Amino acid sequence: MLKQSLSALAIAAATTFMPLAAYSQTATYYSDAYQGARTASGERFNTWDYTAAHPSYALGTVVQVTNLNNGRSVTVRINDRCNCGIDLSKAAAQQIDLLRSGVAPVSIRRVR
């Protein structure tokens, strides 16, 4: 019984914290209509900053996002929330050649 409880706690802990290892999600990017709007962190959104929205990474976390279609990567800071995989600023999306397609599979790796 104790072993099962400890296993359940270990699973809960593992799913609570985001791993350093990369994992795959879908990336999109913010519309220009959000320029100047407040983000979840309280700062104003700037489409030309290297920032992103993510549903579960802590605000302020720095992640490397790699477009799995072309291997291009960009480092961004999480400053907002979204309901999808990851929403990149326009600058970050441009860096990994996401503007044309608007959506791409990406790997996300926490840097710090």
N, C-alpha and C positions, 0 to 999 in steps of 0.2 A: 504494500500500500504506500509506504513512504517512498519507495523507488518510483512508483507511478506519479506521485505528487511532485517529486523532484524533476522527473522528465517533463511533466506539464509546465512547470515553472521554467525550465530550460527552453522549451519551445516558445513560451510566451516572451521570454527575454530576447530570444533570437529574432522574433518577428517585430519586437518593439523598436529595436535600434537598427538603423540602416547599415549594411555591411560596407566594408572598404572595397570589396570585390565588385566588378562591373556586372550589371544585369541589363536585360533588354526591355525597352519600352518604345512607345511611339512619341515622336516629337512633332509639335506644330509651332507656330509663332504668333505673337500678339499682332492684332490689327492696329493700324495707325490710330484708330479711334480712341485707344487707351492712353495715348500720349498725355502726360500730365496728371493722370488719375492717381489716386492714392493706392498704394499696394498694401498687402497685409502687414508689411513691416512698418508702415506709416510713411515711407518715403514716396515721392512722386515718381511715377513710371517715366523712364526716358528710353525711347526705342533704340537709341544709339549707345546705351550702356550694355555691358556684358552681364545681363541678369536673366533670371528665369523664374517661372512658377512651377511648383511641384506639390502634389497632394500630401506628402508625408515627411520629406526632409525638413529638418529644423531650419528656420529662417536664419540666414547668415552662412549656411553651409556652402562650401565651394565644391563644385563637381565638374568633372570633365565629361563632355557629351561627344560621342563619336557617331557620325552618320554611318550606318552599316552598309549603305549603298555605295559609298565612295571612300570610306576610311578617313575622311576629314574630321578633325576634332576642334573643340573650342572649350575654354574654361569659363564657367559662369558662376555667379553668386545667387543663391536662392533668396528672393526677397518677396515672393508672393505665393499664393495658393491657387490651385486649379483642380478641375475634376478629371483631368486626362492624365496621360503619361508625364509629359513635361512641355511647358510653353516657353519658348525662347524669345528673347528680345529680337528685333529685326537685325541688329548688328550681329548677334550670335548666330542667327539663322543664315545670314549671308555668309558668314565665315565657313559654315559647313555645307554650303550650297543647297539650302533648304527652301529658298524663296520661290523657285520655279515650281516645284512639286507641292509645296505647302505642308506636306506630311512625309515622314520617313521613319523607318525603324532605327533606333539608336541604342547604343550601350551607354550607361551612366555609371561613372565611378566617382565615389567621394574622394576628394583631394584633402580637404580639412573641414 
